[in-house]
């Protein structure tokens, strides 16, 4: 697995979100001890960086997200761009989709 330099500072992001290490890292499937190592300078693999972005920056709940959801959104964006843009505006206006 390829490692990369941290595009985001996970400790800073976690602290900004007001989360402890356990809840922050478990949301992306990483143990607290593993996350602690990333926070103290160990390079994170690219998939972990991307999961951090998706979960803690984009607000995607991995327990609810399914591959079909992403495929549907992609198809909707390509085949019905007006509907896609309308939904995107609604989400931006009202916050996240209801859980």
VMD Tcl script that builds the backbone (N, CA, C; Angstrom):
set m [mol new atoms 297]
animate dup $m
set s [atomselect $m all]
$s set {name element resname resid chain x y z} {
  {N N UNK 1 A 0.853 -1.173 0.000}
  {CA C UNK 1 A 0.000 0.000 0.000}
  {C C UNK 1 A 0.894 1.229 0.000}
  {N N UNK 2 A 0.591 2.174 -0.851}
  {CA C UNK 2 A 1.393 3.376 -0.995}
  {C C UNK 2 A 1.091 4.367 0.123}
  {N N UNK 3 A 2.124 4.974 0.669}
  {CA C UNK 3 A 1.950 6.012 1.683}
  {C C UNK 3 A 2.225 7.363 1.059}
  {N N UNK 4 A 1.584 8.375 1.611}
  {CA C UNK 4 A 1.777 9.736 1.118}
  {C C UNK 4 A 1.954 10.667 2.306}
  {N N UNK 5 A 2.481 11.829 2.036}
  {CA C UNK 5 A 2.532 12.852 3.067}
  {C C UNK 5 A 1.100 13.254 3.393}
  {N N UNK 6 A 0.880 13.673 4.626}
  {CA C UNK 6 A -0.462 14.029 5.057}
  {C C UNK 6 A -0.984 15.274 4.350}
  {N N UNK 7 A -2.067 15.169 3.592}
  {CA C UNK 7 A -2.649 16.355 2.973}
  {C C UNK 7 A -3.397 17.197 4.007}
  {N N UNK 8 A -3.853 16.559 5.058}
  {CA C UNK 8 A -4.505 17.270 6.151}
  {C C UNK 8 A -3.838 16.824 7.442}
  {N N UNK 9 A -3.876 17.654 8.433}
  {CA C UNK 9 A -3.319 17.317 9.737}
  {C C UNK 9 A -4.429 16.646 10.545}
  {N N UNK 10 A -4.351 15.325 10.734}
  {CA C UNK 10 A -5.459 14.635 11.393}
  {C C UNK 10 A -5.696 15.099 12.826}
  {N N UNK 11 A -4.630 15.390 13.557}
  {CA C UNK 11 A -4.815 15.847 14.946}
  {C C UNK 11 A -5.555 17.180 14.964}
  {N N UNK 12 A -5.147 18.065 14.100}
  {CA C UNK 12 A -5.792 19.380 14.045}
  {C C UNK 12 A -7.267 19.253 13.657}
  {N N UNK 13 A -7.549 18.415 12.660}
  {CA C UNK 13 A -8.927 18.189 12.232}
  {C C UNK 13 A -9.744 17.595 13.373}
  {N N UNK 14 A -9.181 16.593 14.041}
  {CA C UNK 14 A -9.889 15.939 15.148}
  {C C UNK 14 A -10.198 16.932 16.256}
  {N N UNK 15 A -9.212 17.742 16.612}
  {CA C UNK 15 A -9.415 18.724 17.680}
  {C C UNK 15 A -10.444 19.773 17.272}
  {N N UNK 16 A -10.395 20.193 15.998}
  {CA C UNK 16 A -11.370 21.178 15.507}
  {C C UNK 16 A -12.793 20.618 15.580}
  {N N UNK 17 A -12.917 19.306 15.347}
  {CA C UNK 17 A -14.234 18.669 15.414}
  {C C UNK 17 A -14.656 18.342 16.845}
  {N N UNK 18 A -13.738 18.511 17.799}
  {CA C UNK 18 A -14.051 18.242 19.202}
  {C C UNK 18 A -14.225 16.761 19.514}
  {N N UNK 19 A -13.490 15.917 18.811}
  {CA C UNK 19 A -13.624 14.473 18.993}
  {C C UNK 19 A -12.402 13.912 19.705}
  {N N UNK 20 A -12.618 12.824 20.453}
  {CA C UNK 20 A -11.464 12.134 21.018}
  {C C UNK 20 A -10.888 11.191 19.954}
  {N N UNK 21 A -9.690 10.675 20.197}
  {CA C UNK 21 A -9.039 9.830 19.194}
  {C C UNK 21 A -9.868 8.605 18.847}
  {N N UNK 22 A -10.431 7.967 19.842}
  {CA C UNK 22 A -11.173 6.737 19.583}
  {C C UNK 22 A -12.329 6.970 18.607}
  {N N UNK 23 A -13.179 7.951 18.881}
  {CA C UNK 23 A -14.343 8.169 18.009}
  {C C UNK 23 A -13.931 8.679 16.630}
  {N N UNK 24 A -12.908 9.519 16.578}
  {CA C UNK 24 A -12.439 10.064 15.306}
  {C C UNK 24 A -11.906 8.945 14.400}
  {N N UNK 25 A -11.031 8.122 14.926}
  {CA C UNK 25 A -10.393 7.095 14.103}
  {C C UNK 25 A -11.298 5.900 13.842}
  {N N UNK 26 A -12.148 5.537 14.793}
  {CA C UNK 26 A -13.054 4.402 14.576}
  {C C UNK 26 A -14.041 4.694 13.445}
  {N N UNK 27 A -14.380 5.948 13.233}
  {CA C UNK 27 A -15.306 6.314 12.152}
  {C C UNK 27 A -14.752 5.964 10.777}
  {N N UNK 28 A -13.429 5.809 10.675}
  {CA C UNK 28 A -12.811 5.443 9.397}
  {C C UNK 28 A -12.171 4.060 9.454}
  {N N UNK 29 A -12.474 3.294 10.512}
  {CA C UNK 29 A -11.988 1.924 10.598}
  {C C UNK 29 A -10.541 1.776 11.020}
  {N N UNK 30 A -10.017 2.768 11.724}
  {CA C UNK 30 A -8.637 2.720 12.212}
  {C C UNK 30 A -8.689 2.669 13.735}
  {N N UNK 31 A -7.818 1.855 14.333}
  {CA C UNK 31 A -7.783 1.790 15.794}
  {C C UNK 31 A -7.261 3.099 16.366}
  {N N UNK 32 A -7.557 3.332 17.623}
  {CA C UNK 32 A -7.074 4.539 18.295}
  {C C UNK 32 A -5.554 4.565 18.289}
  {N N UNK 33 A -4.927 3.423 18.553}
  {CA C UNK 33 A -3.461 3.410 18.591}
  {C C UNK 33 A -2.866 3.661 17.205}
  {N N UNK 34 A -3.475 3.122 16.173}
  {CA C UNK 34 A -3.020 3.387 14.811}
  {C C UNK 34 A -3.174 4.850 14.458}
  {N N UNK 35 A -4.310 5.425 14.815}
  {CA C UNK 35 A -4.554 6.832 14.559}
  {C C UNK 35 A -3.584 7.725 15.307}
  {N N UNK 36 A -3.247 7.328 16.525}
  {CA C UNK 36 A -2.279 8.081 17.313}
  {C C UNK 36 A -0.932 8.136 16.604}
  {N N UNK 37 A -0.540 7.034 15.998}
  {CA C UNK 37 A 0.726 7.022 15.254}
  {C C UNK 37 A 0.666 7.980 14.059}
  {N N UNK 38 A -0.470 8.020 13.370}
  {CA C UNK 38 A -0.604 8.960 12.253}
  {C C UNK 38 A -0.541 10.400 12.759}
  {N N UNK 39 A -1.139 10.646 13.912}
  {CA C UNK 39 A -1.151 12.002 14.451}
  {C C UNK 39 A 0.233 12.465 14.890}
  {N N UNK 40 A 1.117 11.530 15.176}
  {CA C UNK 40 A 2.465 11.911 15.617}
  {C C UNK 40 A 3.493 11.820 14.502}
  {N N UNK 41 A 3.032 11.723 13.248}
  {CA C UNK 41 A 3.953 11.857 12.148}
  {C C UNK 41 A 4.135 10.691 11.207}
  {N N UNK 42 A 3.619 9.514 11.541}
  {CA C UNK 42 A 3.753 8.400 10.603}
  {C C UNK 42 A 2.935 8.692 9.353}
  {N N UNK 43 A 3.497 8.392 8.188}
  {CA C UNK 43 A 2.767 8.600 6.930}
  {C C UNK 43 A 1.525 7.728 6.881}
  {N N UNK 44 A 0.423 8.333 6.430}
  {CA C UNK 44 A -0.821 7.588 6.278}
  {C C UNK 44 A -0.916 7.046 4.862}
  {N N UNK 45 A -1.416 5.817 4.719}
  {CA C UNK 45 A -1.682 5.304 3.370}
  {C C UNK 45 A -2.743 6.170 2.692}
  {N N UNK 46 A -2.668 6.262 1.399}
  {CA C UNK 46 A -3.609 7.072 0.628}
  {C C UNK 46 A -5.076 6.736 0.933}
  {N N UNK 47 A -5.456 5.446 1.043}
  {CA C UNK 47 A -6.865 5.157 1.358}
  {C C UNK 47 A -7.313 5.725 2.705}
  {N N UNK 48 A -6.439 5.747 3.695}
  {CA C UNK 48 A -6.804 6.314 4.996}
  {C C UNK 48 A -6.999 7.825 4.871}
  {N N UNK 49 A -6.116 8.483 4.121}
  {CA C UNK 49 A -6.276 9.930 3.883}
  {C C UNK 49 A -7.626 10.219 3.223}
  {N N UNK 50 A -7.957 9.410 2.243}
  {CA C UNK 50 A -9.221 9.625 1.530}
  {C C UNK 50 A -10.420 9.352 2.442}
  {N N UNK 51 A -10.337 8.334 3.274}
  {CA C UNK 51 A -11.426 8.069 4.211}
  {C C UNK 51 A -11.595 9.223 5.192}
  {N N UNK 52 A -10.489 9.780 5.681}
  {CA C UNK 52 A -10.585 10.945 6.569}
  {C C UNK 52 A -11.321 12.079 5.879}
  {N N UNK 53 A -10.960 12.329 4.637}
  {CA C UNK 53 A -11.613 13.408 3.887}
  {C C UNK 53 A -13.108 13.136 3.718}
  {N N UNK 54 A -13.441 11.919 3.297}
  {CA C UNK 54 A -14.844 11.587 3.051}
  {C C UNK 54 A -15.684 11.673 4.324}
  {N N UNK 55 A -15.168 11.125 5.405}
  {CA C UNK 55 A -15.950 11.047 6.641}
  {C C UNK 55 A -15.963 12.366 7.405}
  {N N UNK 56 A -14.775 12.933 7.638}
  {CA C UNK 56 A -14.692 14.082 8.539}
  {C C UNK 56 A -14.727 15.441 7.844}
  {N N UNK 57 A -14.514 15.484 6.546}
  {CA C UNK 57 A -14.605 16.762 5.824}
  {C C UNK 57 A -15.905 16.804 5.025}
  {N N UNK 58 A -16.173 15.744 4.255}
  {CA C UNK 58 A -17.384 15.704 3.429}
  {C C UNK 58 A -18.623 15.257 4.199}
  {N N UNK 59 A -18.442 14.656 5.369}
  {CA C UNK 59 A -19.578 14.267 6.204}
  {C C UNK 59 A -20.300 13.011 5.761}
  {N N UNK 60 A -19.602 12.091 5.098}
  {CA C UNK 60 A -20.231 10.856 4.630}
  {C C UNK 60 A -20.155 9.805 5.729}
  {N N UNK 61 A -21.283 9.269 6.098}
  {CA C UNK 61 A -21.363 8.208 7.101}
  {C C UNK 61 A -21.108 6.884 6.400}
  {N N UNK 62 A -19.963 6.274 6.648}
  {CA C UNK 62 A -19.596 5.041 5.953}
  {C C UNK 62 A -20.560 3.898 6.227}
  {N N UNK 63 A -21.209 3.915 7.370}
  {CA C UNK 63 A -22.159 2.850 7.683}
  {C C UNK 63 A -23.400 2.931 6.802}
  {N N UNK 64 A -23.697 4.127 6.297}
  {CA C UNK 64 A -24.883 4.305 5.463}
  {C C UNK 64 A -24.570 4.330 3.976}
  {N N UNK 65 A -23.328 4.643 3.629}
  {CA C UNK 65 A -22.944 4.764 2.216}
  {C C UNK 65 A -22.748 3.387 1.593}
  {N N UNK 66 A -23.252 3.230 0.420}
  {CA C UNK 66 A -23.107 1.990 -0.340}
  {C C UNK 66 A -22.597 2.350 -1.726}
  {N N UNK 67 A -21.952 1.418 -2.363}
  {CA C UNK 67 A -21.437 1.645 -3.708}
  {C C UNK 67 A -22.517 2.092 -4.668}
  {N N UNK 68 A -23.707 1.514 -4.516}
  {CA C UNK 68 A -24.818 1.904 -5.395}
  {C C UNK 68 A -25.150 3.392 -5.246}
  {N N UNK 69 A -25.032 3.919 -4.033}
  {CA C UNK 69 A -25.323 5.328 -3.815}
  {C C UNK 69 A -24.422 6.203 -4.685}
  {N N UNK 70 A -23.152 5.866 -4.731}
  {CA C UNK 70 A -22.206 6.655 -5.522}
  {C C UNK 70 A -22.438 6.469 -7.014}
  {N N UNK 71 A -22.776 5.256 -7.422}
  {CA C UNK 71 A -23.059 5.003 -8.838}
  {C C UNK 71 A -24.321 5.733 -9.281}
  {N N UNK 72 A -25.337 5.755 -8.427}
  {CA C UNK 72 A -26.578 6.458 -8.747}
  {C C UNK 72 A -26.312 7.954 -8.869}
  {N N UNK 73 A -25.573 8.514 -7.916}
  {CA C UNK 73 A -25.261 9.950 -7.974}
  {C C UNK 73 A -24.483 10.286 -9.238}
  {N N UNK 74 A -23.550 9.442 -9.584}
  {CA C UNK 74 A -22.746 9.676 -10.790}
  {C C UNK 74 A -23.614 9.630 -12.040}
  {N N UNK 75 A -24.491 8.638 -12.101}
  {CA C UNK 75 A -25.379 8.514 -13.274}
  {C C UNK 75 A -26.352 9.683 -13.344}
  {N N UNK 76 A -26.893 10.069 -12.203}
  {CA C UNK 76 A -27.813 11.204 -12.162}
  {C C UNK 76 A -27.113 12.473 -12.639}
  {N N UNK 77 A -25.889 12.676 -12.216}
  {CA C UNK 77 A -25.130 13.855 -12.634}
  {C C UNK 77 A -24.935 13.877 -14.153}
  {N N UNK 78 A -24.720 12.700 -14.747}
  {CA C UNK 78 A -24.490 12.620 -16.189}
  {C C UNK 78 A -25.771 12.678 -17.009}
  {N N UNK 79 A -26.818 12.010 -16.544}
  {CA C UNK 79 A -28.029 11.884 -17.360}
  {C C UNK 79 A -29.095 12.936 -17.074}
  {N N UNK 80 A -29.108 13.478 -15.864}
  {CA C UNK 80 A -30.109 14.486 -15.494}
  {C C UNK 80 A -29.422 15.590 -14.690}
  {N N UNK 81 A -28.570 16.340 -15.355}
  {CA C UNK 81 A -27.781 17.354 -14.632}
  {C C UNK 81 A -28.623 18.409 -13.925}
  {N N UNK 82 A -29.765 18.759 -14.467}
  {CA C UNK 82 A -30.610 19.767 -13.813}
  {C C UNK 82 A -31.144 19.244 -12.482}
  {N N UNK 83 A -31.587 17.999 -12.474}
  {CA C UNK 83 A -32.087 17.388 -11.230}
  {C C UNK 83 A -30.948 17.272 -10.227}
  {N N UNK 84 A -29.794 16.835 -10.710}
  {CA C UNK 84 A -28.629 16.703 -9.839}
  {C C UNK 84 A -28.283 18.048 -9.195}
  {N N UNK 85 A -28.256 19.127 -9.989}
  {CA C UNK 85 A -27.934 20.453 -9.473}
  {C C UNK 85 A -28.989 20.941 -8.483}
  {N N UNK 86 A -30.255 20.639 -8.763}
  {CA C UNK 86 A -31.328 21.036 -7.848}
  {C C UNK 86 A -31.155 20.343 -6.500}
  {N N UNK 87 A -30.888 19.053 -6.525}
  {CA C UNK 87 A -30.681 18.312 -5.282}
  {C C UNK 87 A -29.448 18.814 -4.540}
  {N N UNK 88 A -28.420 19.120 -5.282}
  {CA C UNK 88 A -27.187 19.636 -4.683}
  {C C UNK 88 A -27.454 20.963 -3.968}
  {N N UNK 89 A -28.247 21.840 -4.602}
  {CA C UNK 89 A -28.602 23.114 -3.974}
  {C C UNK 89 A -29.427 22.894 -2.711}
  {N N UNK 90 A -30.369 21.962 -2.762}
  {CA C UNK 90 A -31.203 21.678 -1.590}
  {C C UNK 90 A -30.365 21.188 -0.421}
  {N N UNK 91 A -29.417 20.310 -0.711}
  {CA C UNK 91 A -28.547 19.803 0.349}
  {C C UNK 91 A -27.693 20.934 0.907}
  {N N UNK 92 A -27.154 21.790 0.051}
  {CA C UNK 92 A -26.341 22.910 0.508}
  {C C UNK 92 A -27.162 23.872 1.379}
  {N N UNK 93 A -28.410 24.072 1.006}
  {CA C UNK 93 A -29.276 24.991 1.748}
  {C C UNK 93 A -29.707 24.414 3.099}
  {N N UNK 94 A -30.022 23.140 3.109}
  {CA C UNK 94 A -30.599 22.520 4.313}
  {C C UNK 94 A -29.602 21.722 5.130}
  {N N UNK 95 A -28.367 21.673 4.711}
  {CA C UNK 95 A -27.384 20.870 5.427}
  {C C UNK 95 A -27.390 19.446 4.899}
  {N N UNK 96 A -26.926 18.554 5.696}
  {CA C UNK 96 A -26.845 17.166 5.282}
  {C C UNK 96 A -28.223 16.562 5.069}
  {N N UNK 97 A -28.243 15.490 4.312}
  {CA C UNK 97 A -29.498 14.766 4.134}
  {C C UNK 97 A -29.947 14.193 5.459}
  {N N UNK 98 A -31.239 14.017 5.670}
  {CA C UNK 98 A -31.719 13.452 6.938}
  {C C UNK 98 A -31.196 12.035 7.128}
  {N N UNK 99 A -30.942 11.701 8.365}
  {CA C UNK 99 A -30.405 10.353 8.679}
  {C C UNK 99 A -31.540 9.410 8.947}
}
mol reanalyze $m
mol bondsrecalc $m
mol representation Tube
mol addrep $m
